[in-house]
Each structure stands twice: as C-alpha cells, then as structure tokens.
Amino acid sequence: MASKQISAGVVHKLPADLRQALLLDSKALLLWEDITPLARNEWICWTIAPKTAETRAKHVQRVISELKDGMRRPCCWIGCIHRKDKPISPSVRWVLSRK
C-alpha cells in the first residue's frame, strides 16, 4: 500500500505523530495542504519544540484544531529558529536570550 504524500515545511520534515493526526482528519489535512511551506514549517517547529511527550501530544492536537478554526500559523510563537535562509530577528534574539 502506497503511503499518502503530505507536504512538509521548508526546514523541518513532517514528524510521524503530526502526520498520523493529519491522516486521521481529512478537513485538517486539506487545510494543511492549503497553507504555505513556511506556515507548515512554523507548525512543525512549534510541534517539536516541547520537552515532554505530554506537551508535544497537546501541540499535535492543537495543530489539528487550530487549523480547523482558521489559524494558518501558531499563535504567539517566536518562529522557527532553524531556518538558515534568514537571520534571526532582534526581537527573537532577545526572547532567546531570556531563556
């Protein structure tokens, strides 16, 4: 059986747990495919950022529900710091320095 191709981000690959959640919700999957690669990258980065499995699972479920609520990017997220195609903004550097 061929696996369904799901678009990833510009830096991050689609993690298995988020992929599975999208496959289980056809509306969320359609919305996922409708956002830009940069937006998908933000969602993936936001999903893999938590340190605990419990928080990560909550983030995966929030991606699904927030896409369905019309959100195209994670709210209140400083953005993906893994991109090499642009420098980290001064405001994000400030946030990171406070950690």
DSSP file (Angstrom, degrees, kcal/mol; ACC not computed):
  #  RESIDUE AA STRUCTURE BP1 BP2  ACC     N-H-->O    O-->H-N    N-H-->O    O-->H-N    TCO  KAPPA ALPHA  PHI   PSI    X-CA   Y-CA   Z-CA
    1    1 A M              0   0    0      0, 0.0     2,-0.2     0, 0.0     0, 0.0   0.000 360.0 360.0 360.0 127.3    0.0    0.0    0.0
    2    2 A A        -     0   0    0      1,-0.1     2,-0.3     3,-0.0     3,-0.0  -0.504 360.0-122.5 -75.5 140.7    1.5    3.4   -1.0
    3    3 A S        -     0   0    0     -2,-0.2     2,-0.3     1,-0.1    -1,-0.1  -0.608  28.8-106.4 -84.8 146.8    1.7    6.0    1.7
    4    4 A K        -     0   0    0     -2,-0.3     2,-0.4     1,-0.1    -1,-0.1  -0.527  31.0-124.5 -73.3 131.3    0.0    9.3    1.2
    5    5 A Q        -     0   0    0     -2,-0.3     2,-0.4    -3,-0.0    -1,-0.1  -0.644  29.7-174.4 -77.0 127.0    2.3   12.2    0.4
    6    6 A I        -     0   0    0     -2,-0.4     8,-0.2     8,-0.1    13,-0.0  -0.991  27.4-112.8-124.4 132.8    1.8   15.1    2.9
    7    7 A S        -     0   0    0     -2,-0.4     2,-0.1     1,-0.1     6,-0.0  -0.277  31.7-161.3 -65.5 146.9    3.7   18.3    2.4
    8    8 A A        -     0   0    0      1,-0.2    33,-0.2     6,-0.1    32,-0.2  -0.267  23.5 -86.7-109.7-161.6    6.3   19.3    4.9
    9    9 A G        -     0   0    0      3,-1.9    -1,-0.2    31,-0.3    29,-0.2  -0.206  39.9 -97.7 -98.1-167.9    8.0   22.7    5.8
   10   10 A V  S    S+     0   0    0     27,-0.6    28,-0.1    -2,-0.1     3,-0.1   0.738 117.8  10.6 -86.4 -24.3   11.0   24.4    4.4
   11   11 A V  S    S+     0   0    0      1,-0.1     2,-0.3    27,-0.1    27,-0.0   0.694 119.8  64.7-117.1 -45.8   13.4   23.2    7.1
   12   12 A H        -     0   0    0      1,-0.0    -3,-1.9     3,-0.0     2,-0.2  -0.614  69.6-135.3 -92.4 141.5   11.6   20.6    9.1
   13   13 A K        -     0   0    0     -2,-0.3    -3,-0.1    -5,-0.2    -6,-0.1  -0.555  41.4 -92.5 -81.3 156.7   10.3   17.2    7.9
   14   14 A L        -     0   0    0     -2,-0.2    -1,-0.1    -8,-0.2    -6,-0.1  -0.602  44.1-130.7 -73.3 118.6    6.8   16.2    8.9
   15   15 A P     >  -     0   0    0      0, 0.0     4,-2.6     0, 0.0     3,-0.2  -0.363  17.0-116.0 -71.6 153.2    7.1   14.2   12.2
   16   16 A A  H  > S+     0   0    0      1,-0.2     4,-2.6     2,-0.2     5,-0.2   0.858 111.7  52.6 -58.0 -41.1    5.3   10.9   12.4
   17   17 A D  H  > S+     0   0    0      2,-0.2     4,-1.8     1,-0.2    -1,-0.2   0.902 113.2  43.2 -67.2 -39.4    2.9   11.9   15.1
   18   18 A L  H  > S+     0   0    0     -3,-0.2     4,-2.3     2,-0.2    -2,-0.2   0.891 112.9  53.6 -70.8 -39.0    1.7   15.0   13.3
   19   19 A R  H  X S+     0   0    0     -4,-2.6     4,-2.3     1,-0.2    -2,-0.2   0.933 109.3  48.4 -58.4 -46.7    1.5   13.1   10.0
   20   20 A Q  H  X S+     0   0    0     -4,-2.6     4,-1.5     1,-0.2    -1,-0.2   0.902 110.2  51.3 -62.6 -42.1   -0.7   10.5   11.7
   21   21 A A  H  < S+     0   0    0     -4,-1.8     4,-0.4     1,-0.2    -1,-0.2   0.897 111.0  48.5 -63.2 -40.2   -3.0   13.2   13.2
   22   22 A L  H >< S+     0   0    0     -4,-2.3     3,-1.1     1,-0.2     7,-0.4   0.893 108.6  53.5 -67.0 -39.3   -3.4   14.8    9.8
   23   23 A L  H 3< S+     0   0    0     -4,-2.3    -1,-0.2     1,-0.2    -2,-0.2   0.815 106.6  53.7 -64.2 -29.3   -4.2   11.5    8.1
   24   24 A L  T 3< S+     0   0    0     -4,-1.5     2,-0.4     1,-0.2    -1,-0.2   0.567 108.7  51.6 -82.4  -8.4   -6.9   10.9   10.7
   25   25 A D    <>  -     0   0    0     -3,-1.1     4,-2.3    -4,-0.4    -1,-0.2  -0.861  62.3-172.5-133.5  99.1   -8.6   14.3   10.0
   26   26 A S  H  > S+     0   0    0     -2,-0.4     4,-2.1     1,-0.2     5,-0.2   0.833  86.7  52.7 -64.1 -33.8   -9.4   14.9    6.3
   27   27 A K  H  > S+     0   0    0      2,-0.2     4,-2.2     1,-0.2    -1,-0.2   0.942 111.0  46.4 -66.8 -45.7  -10.5   18.5    6.9
   28   28 A A  H  > S+     0   0    0      1,-0.2     4,-2.6     2,-0.2    -2,-0.2   0.889 110.9  53.9 -62.0 -38.8   -7.3   19.4    8.8
   29   29 A L  H  X S+     0   0    0     -4,-2.3     4,-2.3    -7,-0.4    -1,-0.2   0.913 107.8  49.2 -63.7 -42.8   -5.3   17.7    6.0
   30   30 A L  H  X S+     0   0    0     -4,-2.1     4,-0.9     1,-0.2    -1,-0.2   0.915 113.3  47.1 -61.3 -42.5   -6.9   19.8    3.3
   31   31 A L  H  X S+     0   0    0     -4,-2.2     4,-0.8     1,-0.2     3,-0.5   0.887 109.3  54.7 -66.4 -38.9   -6.2   22.9    5.4
   32   32 A W  H >< S+     0   0    0     -4,-2.6     3,-0.9     1,-0.2    -2,-0.2   0.918 108.2  48.4 -58.6 -45.6   -2.6   21.8    5.9
   33   33 A E  H 3< S+     0   0    0     -4,-2.3    -1,-0.2     1,-0.2    -2,-0.2   0.694 106.8  59.2 -70.5 -17.5   -2.1   21.4    2.2
   34   34 A D  H 3< S+     0   0    0     -4,-0.9    -1,-0.2    -3,-0.5    -2,-0.2   0.653  91.1  81.9 -86.3 -17.1   -3.6   24.9    1.6
   35   35 A I  S << S-     0   0    0     -3,-0.9    38,-0.0    -4,-0.8    37,-0.0  -0.449  89.8 -94.2 -87.3 164.9   -1.1   26.8    3.8
   36   36 A T     >  -     0   0    0     -2,-0.1     4,-2.6     1,-0.1     5,-0.2  -0.271  30.7-111.4 -73.3 160.2    2.4   27.9    2.6
   37   37 A P  H  > S+     0   0    0      0, 0.0     4,-2.2     0, 0.0   -27,-0.6   0.860 120.8  54.2 -58.5 -34.8    5.5   25.8    3.2
   38   38 A L  H  > S+     0   0    0      2,-0.2     4,-2.0     1,-0.2     5,-0.1   0.904 108.6  47.9 -66.5 -39.6    6.7   28.5    5.6
   39   39 A A  H  > S+     0   0    0      2,-0.2     4,-2.2     1,-0.2    -1,-0.2   0.916 111.3  50.0 -66.1 -42.3    3.5   28.2    7.6
   40   40 A R  H  X S+     0   0    0     -4,-2.6     4,-2.6     1,-0.2   -31,-0.3   0.903 108.3  54.3 -61.3 -39.1    3.8   24.4    7.7
   41   41 A N  H  X S+     0   0    0     -4,-2.2     4,-2.9   -33,-0.2     5,-0.2   0.909 106.6  51.1 -60.2 -42.5    7.3   24.8    8.9
   42   42 A E  H  X S+     0   0    0     -4,-2.0     4,-2.6     1,-0.2    -2,-0.2   0.929 111.0  48.0 -61.4 -45.0    6.2   27.1   11.8
   43   43 A W  H  X S+     0   0    0     -4,-2.2     4,-2.0     2,-0.2    -2,-0.2   0.922 113.4  47.4 -61.9 -43.5    3.6   24.5   12.8
   44   44 A I  H  X S+     0   0    0     -4,-2.6     4,-2.2     2,-0.2    -2,-0.2   0.943 113.0  47.7 -64.2 -46.9    6.1   21.6   12.7
   45   45 A C  H  X S+     0   0    0     -4,-2.9     4,-1.0     1,-0.2    -1,-0.2   0.918 112.4  49.7 -59.7 -43.8    8.7   23.6   14.6
   46   46 A W  H  < S+     0   0    0     -4,-2.6    -1,-0.2    -5,-0.2    -2,-0.2   0.853 111.3  50.7 -62.7 -35.3    6.1   24.6   17.2
   47   47 A T  H  < S+     0   0    0     -4,-2.0    -2,-0.2     1,-0.2    -1,-0.2   0.869 113.5  42.3 -71.8 -37.6    5.1   20.9   17.5
   48   48 A I  H  < S+     0   0    0     -4,-2.2    -1,-0.2     1,-0.2    -2,-0.2   0.553  96.0  81.6 -89.0  -6.2    8.6   19.5   18.0
   49   49 A A     <  +     0   0    0     -4,-1.0    -1,-0.2    -5,-0.2    -2,-0.1   0.827  65.3  98.6 -70.6 -33.8    9.7   22.2   20.5
   50   50 A P        -     0   0    0      0, 0.0     6,-0.0     0, 0.0    -3,-0.0  -0.180  64.5-145.1 -60.0 149.7    8.1   20.9   23.7
   51   51 A K  S    S+     0   0    0      5,-0.0     2,-0.3     4,-0.0     3,-0.0   0.697  77.8  61.4 -87.0 -21.5   10.4   19.0   26.0
   52   52 A T  S  > S-     0   0    0      1,-0.1     4,-2.3     0, 0.0     5,-0.2  -0.810  76.7-131.6-111.2 151.2    7.8   16.5   27.3
   53   53 A A  H  > S+     0   0    0     -2,-0.3     4,-2.5     1,-0.2     5,-0.2   0.860 108.4  56.5 -62.8 -36.5    5.8   13.9   25.3
   54   54 A E  H  > S+     0   0    0      2,-0.2     4,-1.7     1,-0.2    -1,-0.2   0.930 109.6  43.4 -62.9 -46.5    2.6   15.1   27.0
   55   55 A T  H  > S+     0   0    0      1,-0.2     4,-2.3     2,-0.2    -2,-0.2   0.899 112.5  53.3 -67.5 -39.5    3.1   18.7   25.9
   56   56 A R  H  X S+     0   0    0     -4,-2.3     4,-2.5     1,-0.2    -2,-0.2   0.923 106.9  51.8 -61.0 -43.5    4.1   17.5   22.4
   57   57 A A  H  X S+     0   0    0     -4,-2.5     4,-2.1     1,-0.2    -1,-0.2   0.888 109.3  51.0 -60.3 -38.8    0.9   15.4   22.1
   58   58 A K  H  X S+     0   0    0     -4,-1.7     4,-2.3     2,-0.2    -1,-0.2   0.898 108.8  51.3 -64.6 -40.0   -1.1   18.5   23.1
   59   59 A H  H  X S+     0   0    0     -4,-2.3     4,-2.3     2,-0.2    -2,-0.2   0.910 107.5  52.7 -64.2 -41.9    0.6   20.6   20.4
   60   60 A V  H  X S+     0   0    0     -4,-2.5     4,-1.6     1,-0.2    -1,-0.2   0.937 111.8  45.7 -58.8 -46.4   -0.2   17.9   17.8
   61   61 A Q  H  X S+     0   0    0     -4,-2.1     4,-2.4     1,-0.2    -1,-0.2   0.864 110.4  54.1 -66.7 -34.6   -3.8   18.0   18.7
   62   62 A R  H  X S+     0   0    0     -4,-2.3     4,-3.1     2,-0.2     5,-0.3   0.856 101.9  58.1 -68.0 -34.2   -3.8   21.8   18.7
   63   63 A V  H  X S+     0   0    0     -4,-2.3     4,-2.2     2,-0.2     5,-0.2   0.955 110.1  44.6 -56.9 -48.0   -2.4   21.9   15.2
   64   64 A I  H  X S+     0   0    0     -4,-1.6     4,-1.9     1,-0.2    -2,-0.2   0.950 118.2  41.6 -61.8 -51.3   -5.4   20.0   14.1
   65   65 A S  H  X S+     0   0    0     -4,-2.4     4,-1.1     1,-0.2    -2,-0.2   0.886 115.7  49.0 -68.2 -38.3   -8.0   22.0   16.0
   66   66 A E  H  <>S+     0   0    0     -4,-3.1     5,-2.6     2,-0.2    -1,-0.2   0.862 108.5  52.8 -73.9 -34.0   -6.4   25.4   15.3
   67   67 A L  H ><5S+     0   0    0     -4,-2.2     3,-1.7    -5,-0.3    -1,-0.2   0.941 110.4  49.0 -58.7 -45.5   -6.1   24.7   11.5
   68   68 A K  H 3<5S+     0   0    0     -4,-1.9    -2,-0.2     1,-0.3    -1,-0.2   0.727 105.9  57.7 -68.5 -21.2   -9.9   23.8   11.6
   69   69 A D  T 3<5S-     0   0    0     -4,-1.1    -1,-0.3    -5,-0.1    -2,-0.2   0.420 126.7-100.1 -86.2   0.9  -10.5   27.1   13.5
   70   70 A G  T < 5S+     0   0    0     -3,-1.7     2,-0.3     1,-0.3    -3,-0.2   0.469  74.1 143.4  98.4   1.9   -8.9   29.0   10.6
   71   71 A M      < -     0   0    0     -5,-2.6    -1,-0.3    -6,-0.1    -2,-0.1  -0.589  28.5-172.9 -78.0 136.2   -5.5   29.7   12.0
   72   72 A R  S    S+     0   0    0     -2,-0.3   -29,-0.2     1,-0.2    -1,-0.1   0.564  71.7  22.0-104.4 -12.8   -2.7   29.5    9.4
   73   73 A R  S    S-     0   0    0     -7,-0.1    -1,-0.2   -31,-0.1     2,-0.1  -0.969  96.0 -84.7-146.5 158.0    0.2   29.8   11.9
   74   74 A P    >   -     0   0    0      0, 0.0     3,-0.8     0, 0.0     2,-0.2  -0.437  48.8-118.4 -66.5 137.4    0.7   29.1   15.6
   75   75 A C  T 3  S+     0   0    0      1,-0.2     3,-0.1    -2,-0.1    -4,-0.0  -0.513  88.5   5.7 -76.6 141.1   -0.3   32.0   17.8
   76   76 A C  T 3  S+     0   0    0      1,-0.2     2,-0.4    -2,-0.2    -1,-0.2   0.783  89.9 143.8  61.3  30.9    2.3   33.7   19.9
   77   77 A W    <   -     0   0    0     -3,-0.8    -1,-0.2     1,-0.1     3,-0.1  -0.863  51.7-141.2-102.8 133.9    5.2   31.6   18.5
   78   78 A I        -     0   0    0     -2,-0.4    -1,-0.1     1,-0.2     2,-0.1   0.671  52.7-111.7 -70.0 -14.1    8.5   33.3   18.1
   79   79 A G        -     0   0    0    -37,-0.1     2,-0.4    13,-0.0    -1,-0.2  -0.223  44.6 -45.6 103.9 164.8    9.1   31.5   14.9
   80   80 A C        -     0   0    0      1,-0.1     3,-0.4    -3,-0.1   -38,-0.1  -0.532  41.1-171.0 -72.4 123.5   11.4   28.8   13.6
   81   81 A I  S    S+     0   0    0     -2,-0.4    -1,-0.1     1,-0.2     7,-0.1   0.387  75.2  76.2 -93.0   2.8   14.9   29.5   14.7
   82   82 A H        +     0   0    0      2,-0.0    -1,-0.2     0, 0.0     2,-0.2   0.553  64.8 111.1 -92.1  -9.3   16.3   26.6   12.5
   83   83 A R        -     0   0    0     -3,-0.4     3,-0.2     1,-0.1   -72,-0.1  -0.457  44.8-170.6 -69.7 135.4   16.0   28.4    9.2
   84   84 A K  S    S+     0   0    0     -2,-0.2    -1,-0.1     1,-0.1     4,-0.0   0.449  73.2  78.5-101.7  -4.4   19.3   29.3    7.6
   85   85 A D  S    S+     0   0    0      1,-0.1    -1,-0.1     2,-0.0    -2,-0.1   0.476 101.9  27.5 -87.2  -1.7   17.8   31.4    4.8
   86   86 A K  S    S-     0   0    0     -3,-0.2    -1,-0.1     3,-0.0     2,-0.1  -0.988  85.4-106.4-153.9 149.4   17.3   34.5    7.0
   87   87 A P        -     0   0    0      0, 0.0     2,-0.3     0, 0.0    -3,-0.0  -0.394  44.4 -96.9 -73.4 155.2   18.9   35.8   10.2
   88   88 A I        -     0   0    0     -7,-0.1    -7,-0.1     1,-0.1    -4,-0.0  -0.555  47.5-113.9 -69.9 132.6   17.1   35.6   13.5
   89   89 A S     >  -     0   0    0     -2,-0.3     4,-2.6     1,-0.1     5,-0.2  -0.229  19.9-112.8 -67.6 157.4   15.4   38.9   14.1
   90   90 A P  H  > S+     0   0    0      0, 0.0     4,-2.1     0, 0.0     5,-0.1   0.873 117.4  53.3 -58.2 -37.7   16.5   41.1   17.0
   91   91 A S  H  > S+     0   0    0      2,-0.2     4,-2.0     1,-0.2     5,-0.1   0.899 110.6  46.0 -67.3 -38.2   13.2   40.5   18.9
   92   92 A V  H  > S+     0   0    0      2,-0.2     4,-2.8     1,-0.2     5,-0.2   0.895 109.9  54.2 -70.2 -39.7   13.6   36.7   18.6
   93   93 A R  H  X S+     0   0    0     -4,-2.6     4,-2.0     1,-0.2    -2,-0.2   0.907 108.5  50.7 -57.7 -40.8   17.3   37.0   19.8
   94   94 A W  H  X S+     0   0    0     -4,-2.1     4,-0.9     2,-0.2    -2,-0.2   0.930 110.5  48.0 -62.5 -46.4   16.0   38.9   22.8
   95   95 A V  H >< S+     0   0    0     -4,-2.0     3,-0.9     1,-0.2     4,-0.4   0.931 112.4  49.0 -60.7 -45.6   13.4   36.3   23.6
   96   96 A L  H >< S+     0   0    0     -4,-2.8     3,-1.1     1,-0.2    -1,-0.2   0.841 105.9  57.2 -64.8 -32.8   16.0   33.5   23.3
   97   97 A S  H 3< S+     0   0    0     -4,-2.0    -1,-0.2     1,-0.2    -2,-0.2   0.713 100.4  59.4 -70.8 -19.2   18.5   35.4   25.5
   98   98 A R  T <<        0   0    0     -4,-0.9    -1,-0.2    -3,-0.9    -2,-0.2   0.568 360.0 360.0 -84.9  -9.9   15.9   35.4   28.3
   99   99 A K    <         0   0    0     -3,-1.1    -1,-0.2    -4,-0.4    -2,-0.1   0.480 360.0 360.0 -77.2 360.0   15.6   31.6   28.4
